[in-house]
Amino acid sequence: MSNDEATTIEGAAEACIEQAREHGVELLLPRVVPLGGPRAIPVSRVLPNKHRHFIGAWCFADAFGPADRETYGAMDVPPHPHTGLQTVSYLVEGGVEHRDSTGQKHTVRPGGVNVMTAGRGISHSEYQAADADVLHGVQLWTVLPSGERGREPSFSGVDAVPAFELAAGVEAQVFAGSYLGHTADAPYFSPLVGVGLRIRAGEVVTLPLERGFEHGVLALNDGVFVLGDDDARVPVLNGGMAYFAPGTEQAVVVAETDAVIVLIGGEPFEEEVVMFWNFIGESHDEVLEFRERWMRERAEEEAREQFGTVVDDEAQPLAAPRLPAVELLPRGRARRR
């Protein structure tokens, strides 16, 4: 049977994108997906997007919440693998416990950031902290350049990213790369930037942009607008993103309510990669091998040579979905639009 409701929603989304384009703004809208195992909470996934795969080396963006435990359940994600990427977790509210196969454990809280570098292969789990009744934040991924995808896995947990006043009523934290003279502590492997900004209701803030980077402004609540070429206010809903091409010198953001946004950006990523589930590789065959290796190691009690065993976590590791019957096509700059 046909799904008229889905057709209506898709049509409304395309109309919203076209309306933003009339004001010179490229708007990326998210789709809602479940995150985790049996008790999955809904998240808004804006990258990868059918209109744009990457923003610099940023290849994935999930915004979640504010979601209360009683209504939505908890974020409980049992052990699962990653290759060829970094995960970056930044919270507005709540706490998430990270555990991984390098032996690291760290609970990220608002004001901190967790950065995990998968390299050749890692497994980890994420659980909503027991004292966190509400969860609100974002998880981002960066794709590692080819020369770094074989590196040893590692983890960096920062309890308090230094904050500074960007303008009156605007507090900023640089959690990736450098911005306005502030540099993140965590390691990254491509020219990029990631900044969390808390903006007081009623403020209009001008964000300087690096001309050689492309950028995205990701809203973590409603009430966020960006100004178009004609100074029209274009809404960026919770989980949505406004895109700014290389050569753009500034983005003007308006907060009608107290707001949190995340600014990401980087040099356009020129390589092509194959992405499937939590794996990034050079080709379909390499990703297939990652999946098969994970499924073999998942069934073993010992000798998990590539992905290891998550420390202090006895939960059954997640099974990888099956690859589609057709060959996975690479994603990259030439295939973004």
Secondary structure, 3 states (H helix, E strand, C coil): CCCHHHHHHHHHHHHHHHHHHHCCCEEECCEEEEECCCCCEEEEEEECECCECCECCEEEEEEEEEEEHHHHCCCEEEEEEEECEEEEEEEEECCEEEEECCCCEEEECCCCEEEEECCCCEEEEEEECCCCCEEEEEEEEEECCHHHCCCCCEEEEECCCCEEEEECCEEEEEEEEEECCEECCCCCCCCEEEEEEEECCCCEEEEECCCCCEEEEEECCCCEEEECCCCCEEEECCCCEEEECCCCCEEEEEECCCEEEEEEEECCCCCCEEEECCEEECCHHHHHHHHHHHHHHHCCCCCCCCCCCCCCCCCCCCCCCCCCCCCCCCECHHHCC
